[in-house]
Amino acid sequence: MSESSLRDAFQTALQIPAEQVTDGLQYNSIRQWDSVGHMALVAEIESRFAVVLSTDEILGLSSFAEAKRILQAHGIDCNGKAG
């Protein structure tokens, strides 16, 4: 998997354009990433990457950059650009 797969997960779950998904994107920084959007994002990440996030990881999922770090801890490298 790649960064583009994670970017797609954010776009799908939050229903936002690709240009909004950057390392600087943070929880509650846009209208779509509220508590409901957060749970949609968690579900999309878990489904797309076949992982189960812990409660601490769900609560700590505070930015696109943090999502990459969380997936890295699950052995999934999202730093590459290829899909």
N, C-alpha and C positions, 0 to 999 in steps of 0.2 A: 504494500500500500504506500501511498505517497501523500505529500502535502495537498496535492490536488484532490485526492479522495476525501480528505478531511475538510477541505474548503467546500467541496460539493455537499458534504453532510451539513455544514453550517448554512449554506445557501438553501438547501431543501427544508431543514427544520425551521429556520427563521424566516424563510421566504424573502430573502434579500438578494440583491445583485452581487455578482462576484467581486466587484471593486470595493464593496464594503467589508469583505472578509480579509482582514489584515492582522498582523501580530498585535496591533494596537486595539483591536476590537475587544471590548470588555462588557461583562454582564451589566445590564441597565444603562449602557452607553447609547443604546438605540431603543426605540419603542418596542420593537419586535422581541428583544431579548429581556423579557420580564420573567416572572416565575413560571408562567405557563409555557413560554418559549423555551425556557431552560429545561423543563421536563421533556419537551419535544426534542430538543437537542440531545439530551442524554439518551433518549430512546433511539434516535437516529444513529448516534455514535455506537451504541451497544449493538445495534442490528448490523450496521455496515461493517464494523470491525470484529464482530463475533467476540465481544468482551462483556464482562459484567463489572460495572464500576462500583466501587465500595461507596458507602455513605460519605466518607471523608473525601473521596475523589469527586463525587457529585457536588458536594458543598464547595470544594476547592476549584471547580471548573469555572474560573472567573474570567478567562480570556481565551482567544484563539491560540496564543502562544502557550498558555497553560495546558490546553487540550493536547497540544503536541507533546508536552512533557509527560502528561498522564499516560498517553498511549505508548510513549517510549518505555515507561515503567512496565508496561504489559508486553514489551518486546516488539512493538510495532514502530517502525521508523517512518515518521511523517515529515522528515526534513528534505527528502528528495522531491524533485519537481515532476517527474514522469508519473503517469497514471498506470 
